[in-house]
Amino acid sequence: MGEVFCGDPCTIRRCRCQTLVHQYQSWGRVRADLIKRTGLERQETDLACSAHVFILNLRGAAFRGEDFIDGRRISFSPRRAGSLICLPAGTRWSGWDEGDATASYLLVSVERQFAEETFGETVRHCLADLPPAIGFRDSIVELALQRIAIELRQPDPLGLAMVESQAIQLLGRMVRANGAPHELAKGGLSPFDLKQVLEVLETLDKAWALPDLAREIGLSRFHLWRAFKQSTGITPYAFRAKRRLEKSCDLLRSSGRSLTEIAMECGFGSSSHFTTAFKRAFGTTPTDFRRQCRL
């Protein structure tokens, strides 16, 4: 069995803080560390990954700082609750950040050998080329990490199987999202038209209709639908639904608003419609998701 990454918060992220609570659990080839701090000041990071590492920011925000990947400086983006970090095996992340006085995060490490044994040759090649990502958002990755956090807090004999299945979900999701680049399929939208369509679909608080959007770009409704799918891999309606669900995750995590209020703001016809769509996408209800975020 290969080395499993040890998530000692005092080594990974050095800082001066009044209190530090550190829970961890190892399931052989997957490990989870839950770290909570108060009285947080400037925090320095130095993390060299022998395993694939995922970090979920559970509470608090980093407003300013510097990030370096393998010694190369990258742009720093403020990181709020729900933001994610993915560091493929062999990556070194260093730097510093300053933010809220109270903060907590979950760190999950997945042994490289486990990943290589789980996937076939093609996917193993994609894992080897997986780029690091800091401060991104992905509801599926977040939910998988939240489920691992539950296994950490509430261990039982099924924990190993549950955690390994979520680790596979994490790696598979990142491979799909960051796989080898490919040429735009013939018949796809031009970069200018695609940008224009995405700007409309991203604006969830405004009504839109595919025929009107197609007319504005100068395409038929059918051509726009087909070209958008060739360019992005999903239909305009699926893209819109994905963005609605991502926004609902943010509101469930950060606000005390009712399910009906969240459903209306995110463009769902009713709270029941919202609950059905949320459970179909993530395998859990909005209420359970909110409860997991606040554990």
C-alpha positions as CSV (number, residue, x, y, z in Angstrom):
1,M,0.0,0.0,0.0
2,G,1.3,3.4,-0.9
3,E,1.7,6.5,1.3
4,V,-1.5,8.2,2.4
5,F,-1.2,12.0,2.8
6,C,-1.2,13.2,6.4
7,G,-3.2,16.4,6.9
8,D,-1.5,18.0,9.9
9,P,-3.0,21.5,9.8
10,C,0.0,22.9,11.7
11,T,2.3,21.8,8.9
12,I,0.0,22.5,6.0
13,R,-1.4,25.9,7.0
14,R,0.7,27.7,9.6
15,C,-1.0,30.6,11.5
16,R,-1.5,32.2,14.9
17,C,-4.9,31.3,16.2
18,Q,-6.6,31.1,19.6
19,T,-8.1,27.6,19.2
20,L,-7.6,24.7,16.8
21,V,-9.9,21.7,16.5
22,H,-8.7,18.9,14.3
23,Q,-10.7,15.7,13.6
24,Y,-9.5,13.1,11.1
25,Q,-10.3,9.6,9.9
26,S,-8.4,7.3,7.6
27,W,-10.0,4.6,5.5
28,G,-6.8,3.1,4.3
29,R,-6.3,4.8,1.0
30,V,-8.6,7.8,1.6
31,R,-8.2,10.2,4.5
32,A,-10.3,13.1,5.7
33,D,-9.2,16.0,8.0
34,L,-11.7,18.5,9.4
35,I,-10.0,21.6,10.8
36,K,-11.7,24.5,12.7
37,R,-9.9,27.6,13.8
38,T,-10.9,30.8,15.7
39,G,-8.9,34.0,16.2
40,L,-7.4,33.4,12.8
41,E,-4.8,35.9,11.4
42,R,-2.5,35.6,8.5
43,Q,-2.2,32.0,7.3
44,E,0.8,30.5,5.4
45,T,0.3,27.5,3.2
46,D,2.9,24.9,2.2
47,L,1.4,21.7,1.0
48,A,3.3,19.1,-1.1
49,C,0.9,16.5,-2.3
50,S,1.9,12.8,-2.6
51,A,-1.8,12.0,-3.0
52,H,-4.7,13.7,-4.9
53,V,-6.0,16.3,-2.5
54,F,-9.4,18.1,-2.3
55,I,-10.2,21.0,0.0
56,L,-13.6,22.3,0.7
57,N,-13.9,25.7,2.5
58,L,-16.7,25.2,5.0
59,R,-16.7,28.5,6.8
60,G,-15.0,31.8,6.6
61,A,-13.4,33.6,3.6
62,A,-9.9,34.5,2.5
63,F,-10.0,38.0,1.0
64,R,-6.4,38.6,0.0
65,G,-3.2,36.7,-0.4
66,E,-0.8,35.0,-2.9
67,D,-0.8,31.5,-4.4
68,F,2.0,29.6,-5.9
69,I,1.8,26.2,-7.7
70,D,5.1,24.4,-8.0
71,G,6.9,27.7,-7.3
72,R,5.0,29.6,-10.1
73,R,2.8,32.5,-8.9
74,I,-0.9,32.3,-10.0
75,S,-3.6,34.9,-9.7
76,F,-5.3,35.0,-6.3
77,S,-9.1,35.0,-6.1
78,P,-11.1,35.6,-2.9
79,R,-12.3,32.2,-1.5
80,R,-15.6,32.0,0.3
81,A,-17.6,29.2,1.9
82,G,-18.2,26.5,-0.7
83,S,-15.1,27.2,-2.7
84,L,-12.9,24.2,-3.6
85,I,-9.3,23.3,-4.2
86,C,-8.1,20.3,-6.2
87,L,-4.4,19.5,-6.1
88,P,-3.4,16.4,-8.2
89,A,-0.7,14.1,-6.8
90,G,2.8,15.6,-7.2
91,T,1.6,19.2,-6.9
92,R,3.0,21.7,-4.4
93,W,0.8,24.6,-3.3
94,S,2.3,27.4,-1.2
95,G,1.5,31.0,-0.4
96,W,-0.5,33.0,2.2
97,D,-3.9,34.5,2.8
98,E,-5.8,36.7,5.2
99,G,-9.5,36.6,6.0
100,D,-12.2,35.9,8.5
101,A,-11.3,35.3,12.1
102,T,-13.2,32.0,12.3
103,A,-12.7,29.5,9.6
104,S,-13.0,25.7,8.9
105,Y,-12.2,23.5,6.0
106,L,-12.3,19.8,5.0
107,L,-9.2,18.2,3.4
108,V,-9.6,14.9,1.7
109,S,-6.6,13.0,0.3
110,V,-6.9,10.1,-2.1
111,E,-3.9,7.8,-2.6
112,R,-2.5,7.9,-6.1
113,Q,-2.4,4.1,-6.4
114,F,-6.1,3.8,-5.5
115,A,-6.9,6.2,-8.3
116,E,-4.8,4.3,-10.8
117,E,-6.3,0.9,-9.9
118,T,-9.8,2.2,-10.0
119,F,-9.8,3.7,-13.5
120,G,-8.9,2.3,-16.9
121,E,-5.8,3.3,-18.9
122,T,-7.4,6.2,-20.7
123,V,-8.7,7.8,-17.5
124,R,-5.4,7.1,-15.7
125,H,-3.7,9.2,-18.5
126,C,-6.1,12.0,-17.8
127,L,-5.5,11.8,-14.1
128,A,-1.8,12.2,-14.7
129,D,-2.5,15.4,-16.7
130,L,-5.1,16.8,-14.3
131,P,-4.3,20.5,-13.6
132,P,-4.5,22.0,-10.1
133,A,-7.5,24.3,-9.5
134,I,-7.8,26.8,-6.6
135,G,-11.0,28.6,-5.6
136,F,-13.4,26.9,-8.1
137,R,-17.0,26.0,-7.5
138,D,-18.7,22.7,-8.4
139,S,-21.8,21.4,-6.7
140,I,-21.1,17.7,-7.4
141,V,-17.6,17.9,-5.9
142,E,-18.8,19.8,-2.9
143,L,-21.6,17.3,-2.2
144,A,-19.2,14.3,-2.4
145,L,-16.9,16.0,0.1
146,Q,-19.8,16.8,2.4
147,R,-20.7,13.1,2.3
148,I,-17.2,12.2,3.3
149,A,-17.4,14.7,6.1
150,I,-20.5,12.9,7.4
151,E,-18.6,9.6,7.4
152,L,-15.9,11.3,9.4
153,R,-18.3,12.6,12.0
154,Q,-20.5,9.5,12.1
155,P,-18.3,6.4,11.5
156,D,-19.8,3.0,11.0
157,P,-18.8,-0.4,9.3
158,L,-20.0,0.8,5.9
159,G,-17.7,3.9,6.0
160,L,-14.9,2.4,3.8
161,A,-17.3,1.6,1.0
162,M,-19.1,4.9,1.2
163,V,-15.9,7.0,1.3
164,E,-14.2,5.1,-1.5
165,S,-17.3,5.5,-3.7
166,Q,-17.3,9.3,-3.1
167,A,-13.5,9.4,-3.8
168,I,-14.2,7.8,-7.2
169,Q,-16.9,10.4,-7.8
170,L,-14.5,13.2,-7.0
171,L,-11.8,12.0,-9.3
172,G,-14.2,11.1,-12.1
173,R,-15.8,14.5,-11.9
174,M,-12.5,16.3,-12.2
175,V,-11.4,14.2,-15.1
176,R,-14.7,15.0,-16.9
177,A,-14.4,18.7,-16.2
178,N,-10.7,19.0,-17.0
179,G,-10.0,16.2,-19.4
180,A,-7.8,16.5,-22.5
181,P,-8.8,19.4,-24.6
182,H,-10.4,18.7,-27.9
183,E,-11.3,20.7,-31.0
184,L,-14.6,22.3,-31.3
185,A,-17.0,20.0,-33.0
186,K,-17.9,21.0,-36.6
187,G,-21.1,23.0,-36.5
188,G,-20.5,24.4,-33.0
189,L,-21.1,28.1,-32.1
190,S,-18.3,30.6,-32.8
191,P,-16.5,31.9,-29.7
192,F,-18.4,35.3,-30.0
193,D,-21.8,33.7,-30.3
194,L,-21.1,31.2,-27.5
195,K,-20.1,34.0,-25.2
196,Q,-23.3,35.9,-26.1
197,V,-25.5,32.9,-25.4
198,L,-23.8,32.1,-22.1
199,E,-24.2,35.7,-20.9
200,V,-28.0,35.4,-21.4
201,L,-28.2,31.9,-19.8
202,E,-26.2,33.0,-16.8
203,T,-28.7,35.7,-15.9
204,L,-31.1,33.7,-14.0
205,D,-33.4,36.5,-12.9
206,K,-34.4,37.4,-16.5
207,A,-36.9,35.5,-18.7
208,W,-35.5,34.0,-21.9
209,A,-36.8,32.0,-24.7
210,L,-34.8,29.9,-27.1
211,P,-36.5,31.2,-30.3
212,D,-35.9,34.8,-29.2
213,L,-32.2,34.1,-28.4
214,A,-31.7,32.3,-31.7
215,R,-33.3,35.2,-33.6
216,E,-31.0,37.6,-31.9
217,I,-27.9,35.6,-33.0
218,G,-29.3,35.0,-36.5
219,L,-29.8,31.3,-36.2
220,S,-32.8,29.0,-36.3
221,R,-34.0,27.6,-33.0
222,F,-32.9,24.0,-34.0
223,H,-29.5,25.2,-35.2
224,L,-28.8,27.1,-31.9
225,W,-29.8,24.1,-29.8
226,R,-27.6,21.7,-31.8
227,A,-24.6,24.1,-32.1
228,F,-24.7,24.9,-28.4
229,K,-24.7,21.2,-27.4
230,Q,-21.8,20.6,-29.8
231,S,-19.9,23.4,-28.2
232,T,-20.6,22.7,-24.5
233,G,-21.7,19.0,-24.4
234,I,-25.1,19.9,-22.9
235,T,-28.3,21.7,-24.2
236,P,-29.1,25.3,-23.3
237,Y,-31.9,24.1,-21.0
238,A,-29.5,21.7,-19.2
239,F,-27.0,24.5,-18.8
240,R,-29.6,26.8,-17.4
241,A,-30.8,24.1,-15.0
242,K,-27.2,23.5,-13.8
243,R,-26.7,27.2,-13.1
244,R,-30.0,27.3,-11.2
245,L,-29.0,24.4,-9.0
246,E,-25.5,25.9,-8.4
247,K,-27.1,29.2,-7.2
248,S,-29.5,27.3,-5.0
249,C,-26.6,25.6,-3.3
250,D,-25.0,28.9,-2.5
251,L,-28.3,30.2,-1.0
252,L,-28.8,27.1,1.0
253,R,-25.3,27.3,2.4
254,S,-25.2,31.0,3.2
255,S,-28.7,32.1,4.0
256,G,-31.6,31.2,6.2
257,R,-34.2,31.8,3.5
258,S,-37.0,29.3,3.1
259,L,-37.0,26.7,0.3
260,T,-39.9,28.6,-1.4
261,E,-37.9,31.8,-1.5
262,I,-34.9,30.1,-2.8
263,A,-36.9,28.2,-5.4
264,M,-38.5,31.5,-6.7
265,E,-35.2,33.3,-6.9
266,C,-33.5,30.5,-8.8
267,G,-36.3,30.2,-11.3
268,F,-38.2,27.1,-10.1
269,G,-42.0,27.1,-10.3
270,S,-42.5,25.8,-6.8
271,S,-40.6,24.5,-3.8
272,S,-41.7,20.9,-4.7
273,H,-40.3,21.4,-8.2
274,F,-37.1,22.7,-6.7
275,T,-36.8,19.7,-4.3
276,T,-37.4,17.2,-7.1
277,A,-34.8,18.7,-9.4
278,F,-32.3,19.1,-6.6
279,K,-32.6,15.5,-5.4
280,R,-32.4,14.2,-9.0
281,A,-29.2,16.1,-9.6
282,F,-27.4,15.5,-6.2
283,G,-29.1,12.5,-4.6
284,T,-30.2,14.5,-1.5
285,T,-32.9,17.0,-0.7
286,P,-32.2,20.7,-0.2
287,T,-33.0,20.4,3.5
288,D,-30.5,17.6,4.0
289,F,-27.9,19.5,2.0
290,R,-28.4,22.6,4.2
291,R,-28.1,20.4,7.3
292,Q,-24.8,18.8,6.0
293,C,-23.3,22.3,5.4
294,R,-24.1,23.3,9.0
295,L,-22.8,20.3,10.8
